[in-house]
């Protein structure tokens, strides 16, 4: 047996429901307006805008293990190498991607990278990107130590001070 409410209570319930819906909607719009104001704060800063022709700081991260994901390793290095002409590019291997700093992994003959410069080995591709400057690749020190202990990387640098500056100064971070 269904419970029937008197019409006056039913009207009050509908009215309350409508007022409640309006209140929630108004609150949502108010919250949206407040958050959109804070997102515009960057437009008011004194920093110059990013412009074509001005080298940007780009960080390319690799979190995937090159041994199980060779295509991601090749692509991250190839992209870093391609962007290097017009930007300040740094490779930042993290998690299992830190194996990119291990010459035994990088020199594996199974790694063949299809690049705009033809098919080359991952080692040749990485050497061309680094171009004699190990600072072009900063290896996550926590991730490296977790996997390799006290061993020093063959490629890149371990510098816990550089990680913060690298990420805070990056204008773009591309993740693999």
C-alpha positions as CSV (number, residue, x, y, z in Angstrom):
1,X,0.0,0.0,0.0
2,X,1.5,3.3,-1.2
3,X,1.7,6.2,1.2
4,X,-0.1,9.3,-0.3
5,X,1.0,12.7,0.8
6,X,-1.5,15.6,1.0
7,X,-1.3,18.0,-2.0
8,X,0.1,20.8,0.2
9,X,3.1,18.7,1.3
10,X,3.7,17.4,-2.2
11,X,3.7,21.1,-3.5
12,X,6.2,22.1,-0.7
13,X,8.4,19.1,-1.6
14,X,8.5,20.1,-5.3
15,X,9.2,23.7,-4.4
16,X,12.0,22.7,-2.0
17,X,13.4,20.4,-4.7
18,X,13.4,23.2,-7.2
19,X,15.0,25.7,-4.8
20,X,17.6,23.1,-3.9
21,X,18.5,22.5,-7.5
22,X,18.8,26.3,-8.2
23,X,21.0,26.7,-5.1
24,X,23.4,23.9,-6.3
25,X,23.5,25.3,-9.8
26,X,24.3,28.8,-8.5
27,X,27.0,27.4,-6.3
28,X,28.6,25.5,-9.2
29,X,28.6,28.6,-11.3
30,X,30.1,30.6,-8.5
31,X,32.9,28.0,-8.0
32,X,33.5,28.0,-11.7
33,X,33.9,31.8,-11.8
34,X,36.3,31.7,-8.8
35,X,38.5,29.0,-10.3
36,X,38.6,30.6,-13.7
37,X,39.9,33.9,-12.2
38,X,42.8,32.1,-10.6
39,X,43.7,30.3,-13.9
40,X,44.0,33.7,-15.6
41,X,46.7,34.8,-13.1
42,X,49.5,33.7,-15.5
43,X,48.2,36.2,-18.1
44,X,48.9,39.0,-15.7
45,X,52.5,38.1,-14.9
46,X,55.5,40.1,-15.9
47,X,57.1,37.1,-17.6
48,X,57.5,37.5,-21.4
49,X,55.3,35.2,-23.5
50,X,56.7,32.2,-25.1
51,X,57.6,33.1,-28.7
52,X,58.8,31.4,-31.8
53,X,62.5,31.7,-32.2
54,X,63.1,31.9,-28.4
55,X,64.5,28.5,-27.2
56,X,62.1,26.8,-24.8
57,X,63.2,24.5,-22.0
58,X,61.7,21.1,-22.8
59,X,62.0,18.0,-20.6
60,X,61.3,14.6,-22.1
61,X,60.7,11.9,-19.5
62,X,61.0,8.1,-20.1
63,X,59.5,5.9,-17.4
64,X,59.3,2.7,-19.5
65,X,62.1,0.1,-19.4
66,X,64.0,0.2,-22.7
67,X,64.3,-3.6,-22.6
68,X,60.6,-4.2,-22.6
69,X,59.6,-1.1,-24.5
70,X,62.4,-0.4,-27.0
71,X,60.1,1.7,-29.3
72,X,59.4,4.2,-26.4
73,X,63.1,4.5,-25.7
74,X,63.9,5.1,-29.3
75,X,61.1,7.5,-29.8
76,X,61.9,9.6,-26.7
77,X,65.6,9.9,-27.7
78,X,64.7,10.6,-31.4
79,X,62.1,13.3,-30.3
80,X,64.7,14.9,-28.0
81,X,67.2,14.9,-30.8
82,X,64.7,16.4,-33.2
83,X,63.7,19.2,-30.9
84,X,67.2,20.0,-29.8
85,X,67.8,22.3,-32.8
86,X,65.3,24.9,-31.6
87,X,65.1,24.2,-27.9
88,X,66.9,23.4,-24.7
89,X,66.0,19.7,-24.4
90,X,66.8,17.5,-21.5
91,X,66.1,13.8,-21.2
92,X,64.8,12.8,-17.8
93,X,64.6,9.0,-17.4
94,X,62.6,8.0,-14.3
95,X,61.3,4.7,-12.9
96,X,62.4,1.8,-15.2
97,X,63.5,4.3,-17.9
98,X,66.7,4.9,-15.9
99,X,68.1,1.9,-17.7
100,X,68.8,4.4,-20.5
101,X,71.8,5.4,-18.4
102,X,73.2,1.8,-18.5
103,X,75.5,1.1,-21.4
104,X,74.8,-2.6,-21.3
105,X,71.2,-1.9,-22.0
106,X,71.7,0.9,-24.5
107,X,74.3,-1.0,-26.5
108,X,72.0,-4.1,-27.0
109,X,72.0,-5.0,-30.7
110,X,68.2,-5.6,-30.6
111,X,67.6,-1.8,-30.4
112,X,67.2,-0.4,-33.8
113,X,65.7,3.1,-34.0
114,X,63.9,4.3,-37.1
115,X,64.7,8.0,-37.2
116,X,64.5,10.8,-39.7
117,X,68.3,10.1,-40.2
118,X,67.7,6.5,-41.1
119,X,67.8,3.3,-39.0
120,X,70.5,3.5,-36.3
121,X,71.1,1.9,-33.0
122,X,69.8,3.3,-29.7
123,X,73.4,3.9,-28.6
124,X,74.1,5.9,-31.8
125,X,70.9,7.9,-31.4
126,X,71.6,8.6,-27.7
127,X,75.3,9.6,-28.4
128,X,74.1,11.9,-31.2
129,X,71.6,13.6,-28.8
130,X,74.1,13.9,-25.9
131,X,76.7,15.2,-28.3
132,X,79.4,14.9,-25.7
133,X,77.4,16.7,-23.0
134,X,76.1,14.3,-20.3
135,X,74.1,17.2,-18.8
136,X,71.6,16.8,-21.6
137,X,70.3,13.8,-19.7
138,X,69.5,14.0,-16.0
139,X,68.7,10.6,-14.5
140,X,66.3,10.4,-11.5
141,X,68.7,9.7,-8.6
142,X,66.1,7.9,-6.5
143,X,65.0,5.6,-9.3
144,X,68.6,4.9,-10.3
145,X,69.7,4.1,-6.8
146,X,66.7,1.8,-6.3
147,X,67.7,-0.2,-9.3
148,X,71.5,0.1,-9.5
149,X,72.6,0.9,-6.0
150,X,75.9,2.9,-5.8
151,X,76.9,2.2,-9.5
152,X,77.3,5.3,-11.5
153,X,75.4,5.7,-14.8
154,X,77.3,5.4,-18.1
155,X,75.1,8.0,-19.7
156,X,73.7,11.2,-18.2
157,X,74.2,12.6,-14.7
158,X,72.9,11.9,-11.3
159,X,72.2,15.2,-9.6
160,X,69.4,15.6,-7.1
161,X,69.8,19.4,-7.2
162,X,69.3,19.5,-10.9
163,X,66.0,17.7,-10.8
164,X,64.1,20.5,-9.1
165,X,65.5,23.2,-11.3
166,X,64.9,21.0,-14.4
167,X,61.2,20.5,-13.7
168,X,60.5,23.9,-12.3
169,X,62.1,25.7,-15.3
170,X,60.5,23.4,-17.9
171,X,58.1,25.1,-20.2
172,X,57.0,21.7,-21.6
173,X,57.3,18.2,-20.3
174,X,56.7,15.3,-22.6
175,X,56.2,11.9,-21.0
176,X,56.9,8.5,-22.4
